[in-house]
């Protein structure tokens, strides 16, 4: 990962790899995502970066590196609005909910078997 700042145009650029940029979209005002030919995000451009210069300070306050702060910005930018991040289990659950999952009846639980008695020599 490489981070560049161009003071002439006040742009902060974060490049994740060296793949050529094929397309760029302004995800939201002041935040441009760069994509390679396969549609993978290869970079972020932050316009008016001097206004966002406190990124390093804020990242440090949260105990993160600037790279982690950039990852968090990317996650928020790519997540559809109104969607919670959730973990793998939440995403798997959502996948089956959207696919018309069937609710199965849970069987009744029985009492657990009793623990073995190790106090007897014949046990």
TORLO-795091 format. One record per atom (N, C-alpha, C, O, CB): x, y, z; residue in three letters. Coordinates in pm, whole numbers, plus 50000, padded with zeros to 5 digits. Glycine has a CB too. Example, Ala and Ser with C-alpha at 12.3 -4.5 7.8 and 13.67 -1.06 7.14 Angstrom:
residues 2
513194943150780ALA/512304955050780ALA/513204967050780ALA/514244966850846ALA/511314955350905ALA/512854977550708SER/513674989450714SER/512905000350787SER/513415011450804SER/514084994050572SER/
end
This chain:
residues 123
500864988350000UNK/500005000050000UNK/500905012350000UNK/501915012950071UNK/499035000050123UNK/500515022049919UNK/501265034549913UNK/500305046149932UNK/499175045949883UNK/502025035949778UNK/500765056150004UNK/499945068050030UNK/500715080049976UNK/501885082050007UNK/499635069750184UNK/500015088149894UNK/500615100049834UNK/499735112049865UNK/498515110949874UNK/500795098249682UNK/500375123649879UNK/499625136049893UNK/500175145849791UNK/501385148049784UNK/499725141850038UNK/499295151849711UNK/499685161949612UNK/499155175349660UNK/497965178049647UNK/499145158349469UNK/500035183849715UNK/499575196649767UNK/499085206349660UNK/498315215549689UNK/500675203149846UNK/499545204449533UNK/499115213449426UNK/497615212549400UNK/496975222549368UNK/499875210449298UNK/497065200549413UNK/495635198649389UNK/494905194349516UNK/493695192049514UNK/495415188149279UNK/495645193249627UNK/495075189749758UNK/494325176349753UNK/493175175349794UNK/494135200849807UNK/495035166049700UNK/494445152849688UNK/495325142749760UNK/496545142649744UNK/494275148849539UNK/494695134349840UNK/495355123249906UNK/494985110749829UNK/493805108249805UNK/494955122050058UNK/495985102849790UNK/495725090649714UNK/496315078949790UNK/497465079349834UNK/496325091449570UNK/495505068349805UNK/495935055849866UNK/495825045149759UNK/494745042549706UNK/495075052349994UNK/496965038849727UNK/496975028149628UNK/497215015049700UNK/498175013649777UNK/498065030649519UNK/496345005349674UNK/496444992349740UNK/497364982749667UNK/497974973949729UNK/495064986149752UNK/497484984349535UNK/498374975849456UNK/498764983449330UNK/498404995149313UNK/497704962149421UNK/499494976949241UNK/500004983649121UNK/499174980848996UNK/499594984248886UNK/501414979449096UNK/498004974749012UNK/497144972248896UNK/496764985448830UNK/496504995248900UNK/495874964248937UNK/496724985848697UNK/496334998248629UNK/494875001848661UNK/494014993148672UNK/496524996748477UNK/494625014748674UNK/493285019648702UNK/492525020548571UNK/492955027248477UNK/493325033548775UNK/491385013648565UNK/490555013448445UNK/489355022748457UNK/488865027948356UNK/490094999448415UNK/488885024748579UNK/487675032748599UNK/487725039048737UNK/488295033348830UNK/486385024048582UNK/487135050748750UNK/487045057648878UNK/485625062448896UNK/485015067648802UNK/488055069348887UNK/485095060949016UNK/483745065649047UNK/483785073749175UNK/484455069949272UNK/482745053749061UNK/483075084949176UNK/482955092749298UNK/481865086349383UNK/480675088249358UNK/482645107949268UNK/482295078849482UNK/481385071149566UNK/480495080449647UNK/479305077849665UNK/482155061849659UNK/481075091049696UNK/480345101749763UNK/481195114249747UNK/482365113249710UNK/480055098349916UNK/480645125849775UNK/481395138149750UNK/482775138049818UNK/482895136149939UNK/480605150249799UNK/483795140049736UNK/485155140749788UNK/485845127449804UNK/486995127149848UNK/485135147549916UNK/485195116249770UNK/485805103049784UNK/485655095449652UNK/484555091849611UNK/485145095149902UNK/486785092949587UNK/486795086149458UNK/487435072549475UNK/488525071349532UNK/487535094549350UNK/486765062249426UNK/487305048649430UNK/487815045249290UNK/487125047549191UNK/486225038349477UNK/489025039749284UNK/489625035749157UNK/489545020649144UNK/489825013349239UNK/491105040549149UNK/489155015949025UNK/488955001649000UNK/489884996848889UNK/490235004348799UNK/487484998848963UNK/490284984048898UNK/491044978048789UNK/490084971948687UNK/488874973548700UNK/492034967348843UNK/490624964948586UNK/489784959548479UNK/488854948448527UNK/487864945448460UNK/490664954348367UNK/489154942248643UNK/488284931848699UNK/487254937448796UNK/486474929848854UNK/489124921348769UNK/487244950648815UNK/486284956748906UNK/486734956849051UNK/485934959949139UNK/484994949648896UNK/487994953649078UNK/488514953949214UNK/488964968049249UNK/489514975149165UNK/489684944049230UNK/488724972149372UNK/489174985349417UNK/490684984849432UNK/491224976549505UNK/488474989449551UNK/491374993849362UNK/492834994349370UNK/493335007149434UNK/494525008449463UNK/493434992849232UNK/492425016749457UNK/492865029249519UNK/491695037849563UNK/490555035949523UNK/493725036949424UNK/492045047449647UNK/491085057349698UNK/491725071049677UNK/492915072849701UNK/490715054849850UNK/490935080549632UNK/491385094349624UNK/490485102749713UNK/489255101949705UNK/491365099549476UNK/491105110649798UNK/490355119449887UNK/490615133749840UNK/491725138749850UNK/490775117450037UNK/489555140149788UNK/489655153949742UNK/489615163349862UNK/489065159949966UNK/488525157249642UNK/490205175149846UNK/490265184949956UNK/490865178550080UNK/490335179750190UNK/488865190549987UNK/491965171750059UNK/492565163750166UNK/493025172150285UNK/493065167150397UNK/493745156050113UNK/493365184850262UNK/493815192950375UNK/492715194550478UNK/492975196050597UNK/494295206750327UNK/491455194150431UNK/490335194750525UNK/490235181950606UNK/489675181750716UNK/489015197350450UNK/490795171250551UNK/490735158250619UNK/492095154350676UNK/492365142650701UNK/490235147350522UNK/492945164250696UNK/494315161650740UNK/494385155450879UNK/495415150050918UNK/495115174450739UNK/493315156150952UNK/493335150451087UNK/493155135351086UNK/493015129251192UNK/492245156851172UNK/493155129150967UNK/492995114650958UNK/494055107451041UNK/493745098051115UNK/493075110050813UNK/495295111751030UNK/496375105251105UNK/496155107051254UNK/496335097651332UNK/497735110951064UNK/495775119051295UNK/495575121651438UNK/494395113551491UNK/494475107451597UNK/495335136651463UNK/493305113551415UNK/492125105951459UNK/492405090951461UNK/491965083951551UNK/490935108851367UNK/493155086251362UNK/493515072051359UNK/494345068551482UNK/494125058251545UNK/494295068551230UNK/495285077251516UNK/496125074851634UNK/495305075051762UNK/495555067151853UNK/497255085251642UNK/494335083951770UNK/493475084451889UNK/492695071551906UNK/492435067152018UNK/492485096351880UNK/492325065351794UNK/491575052751798UNK/492505040651809UNK/492045029251820UNK/490705051451674UNK/493815043251807UNK/494765032251816UNK/494955025051684UNK/495365013351683UNK/494325022551920UNK/494665031851572UNK/494795025751440UNK/495905032551362UNK/496305043751393UNK/493455026651362UNK/496405025551263UNK/497325031651167UNK/496505039251063UNK/495285037651056UNK/498235020851100UNK/497175047350984UNK/496455054150876UNK/495915043950776UNK/494865046050716UNK/497375064350804UNK/496655032950758UNK/496195022550665UNK/494865016550712UNK/493955014350632UNK/497255011550651UNK/494775013850844UNK/493525008450897UNK/492405018650886UNK/491265015050857UNK/493705004151045UNK/492725031350908UNK/491715041850891UNK/491235042150746UNK/490045043950721UNK/492295055750933UNK/492155040350650UNK/491765039950508UNK/490895027850480UNK/489945028750403UNK/493025039750417UNK/491215016350542UNK/490375004350524UNK/488965006750577UNK/487985002750515UNK/491004992250594UNK/488875013350691UNK/487555016150749UNK/486765025450659UNK/485555023650641UNK/487695022150889UNK/487425035550603UNK/486745044550509UNK/486245036550389UNK/485115038650344UNK/487705055950462UNK/487075027450338UNK/486685019350224UNK/485495010450258UNK/484565009350178UNK/487855010850178UNK/485525004150375UNK/484384995750415UNK/483095003750422UNK/482054999350373UNK/484664989150552UNK/483165015750483UNK/481965024050494UNK/481485028550357UNK/480285029350332UNK/482235036250584UNK/482425031550267UNK/482045036350134UNK/481405025450051UNK/480495028149973UNK/483275041750061UNK/481865013050067UNK/481355002149985UNK/480124995450043UNK/479434988049972UNK/482414991949965UNK/479834997850170UNK/478684991450233UNK/477414999050196UNK/477355011250212UNK/478854990950388UNK/476414992150146UNK/475154998950114UNK/474595006050236UNK/474705001050348UNK/474124989050059UNK/473985017550214UNK/473435025050327UNK/472345016850397UNK/471565009850333UNK/472875038650280UNK/472315017950528UNK/471335010650607UNK/471734996350634UNK/470964988850695UNK/470015010950538UNK/472924992350591UNK/473384978650612UNK/474374978350728UNK/475274986750736UNK/474034972950484UNK/474194968850815UNK/475154967250924UNK/476284958350875UNK/476074949450792UNK/474474961351050UNK/477484960850927UNK/478654953250883UNK/478464938450911UNK/478494930450818UNK/479924958350951UNK/478264934651035UNK/478064920751070UNK/479244912051033UNK/480114916150956UNK/476834915551003UNK/479264900351087UNK/480334891051057UNK/479884880850953UNK/478864882650886UNK/480784883951182UNK/480664870450941UNK/480364860050842UNK/479004853750869UNK/478224851550776UNK/481454849450842UNK/478724850750995UNK/477444844451029UNK/476264853050988UNK/475264847950937UNK/477374841651177UNK/476354866151010UNK/475274875250971UNK/475094875550820UNK/473974875950770UNK/475564889451022UNK/476224875250747UNK/476124875450601UNK/475544862350547UNK/474744862450454UNK/477494877950538UNK/475934851050607UNK/475364838150565UNK/473874837850593UNK/473084833350510UNK/476074826350638UNK/473484842750712UNK/472064843350747UNK/471304851850646UNK/470244847750598UNK/471874849150890UNK/471844863550612UNK/471184872450517UNK/471064865850380UNK/470054867550312UNK/471954885750505UNK/472074858350341UNK/472054851250213UNK/470864841750207UNK/470164841250106UNK/473364843450192UNK/470634834050314UNK/469534824550314UNK/468184831350330UNK/467184826550277UNK/469734814350424UNK/468144842450402UNK/466884849850415UNK/466464855150278UNK/465294854050241UNK/467044861550517UNK/467414860750204UNK/467094866150072UNK/466744855049973UNK/466004857249878UNK/468274874250019UNK/467284843049996UNK/467024832049906UNK/465754824549936UNK/465464814449872UNK/468164822549909UNK/464964829050033UNK/463714822450067UNK/463924810050150UNK/463364799450121UNK/462964818949941UNK/464714811350253UNK/464994799950340UNK/463724794950407UNK/462774802450426UNK/466024803750447UNK/463714782350441UNK/462574775950505UNK/462844774950654UNK/463934770850695UNK/462284761850444UNK/461864778650735UNK/462004776950879UNK/461714762450914UNK/460644757250883UNK/461044786550957UNK/462654756050976UNK/462484742151015UNK/462054741451161UNK/462474749551243UNK/463784734250993UNK/461214731551191UNK/460754729751328UNK/461894723451409UNK/462474713351368UNK/459474720851333UNK/462194729351521UNK/463244724051606UNK/462714712351688UNK/461614713351742UNK/463814735051699UNK/463454701451698UNK/462984690151779UNK/463054693651928UNK/463814702351969UNK/463834677551750UNK/462224686752006UNK/462254689052151UNK/463564684152207UNK/464124674152161UNK/461074682052221UNK/464034691252306UNK/465274687152370UNK/464964677652483UNK/463964679052554UNK/466054699452423UNK/465824667852499UNK/465664658552611UNK/466714661952716UNK/467664669352690UNK/465804643652563UNK/466504656452833UNK/467454658952942UNK/468794652552906UNK/468834641752848UNK/466914653253077UNK/469884659152940UNK/471184653352910UNK/471434640852993UNK/470884639353102UNK/472294663652935UNK/472264631952941UNK/472564619753016UNK/473344623553141UNK/473984634053147UNK/473344609652930UNK/473284614853240UNK/473984617853365UNK/475494615453345UNK/475914607253263UNK/473444609053482UNK/476264622753421UNK/477714621953412UNK/478184608653470UNK/477554603353561UNK/478374633753487UNK/479264603153420UNK/479774590553473UNK/480264592353618UNK/480744602953656UNK/480914585153385UNK/480134581753694UNK/480564581953835UNK/481944575453842UNK/482064563253831UNK/479524574453928UNK/482974583453862UNK/484344578453867UNK/484774574854009UNK/485914570954032UNK/485284588753810UNK/483854576054103UNK/484214572654241UNK/484154557654266UNK/484764552754361UNK/483304579754338UNK/483444550254183UNK/483364535654197UNK/484524529254124UNK/484854533554013UNK/482014530254144UNK/485164519154182UNK/486314512754116UNK/485914504753992UNK/486744502853903UNK/487024503654214UNK/484684499953983UNK/484264491653869UNK/483764500053751UNK/483374494453648UNK/483184481953912UNK/483764512753765UNK/483204521253659UNK/484154523653549UNK/483824530653453UNK/482774534053714UNK/
end
